[in-house]
Amino acid sequence: MMSAQQCLLAALAGGTYVSIFGGRVNDMGYNVCGEIQKLRNVLDYQGLKSKIIVGSTRETINIIEWLEAGAHIVTVAPGLLEKMIVHPYSIETVRQFLRDAEKAMSK
């Protein structure tokens, strides 16, 4: 689905999960975070139990943004998970820590 309205209809029809294609919505020039927030607010207000899945993730930043906006689940390709785990500054920080520890031990 592409909008909060479409997902609401699925929730009202009894859907356990409602899924919005976040990356595709963003590709159309909209920020899907607003749709996720609206949908979550309406589901909560109406007492509907449907869980929000957001997919079509394009960037690692989408994951946190969409969870923060109210998604229950964000689907993520393995390549994006790898980018989340390995951050260039983390690697350099660990290397510097090891160099500093080695210097301290040699004194």
Secondary structure, DSSP 4 states (H G I P E B T S, - for coil): --SHHHHHHHHHTT-SEEEEEHHHHHHTT--HHHHHHHHHHHHHHHT--PEEEEE---SHHHHHHHHHHT-SEE---HHHHHHHH--HHHHHHHHHHHHHHHHHHH-
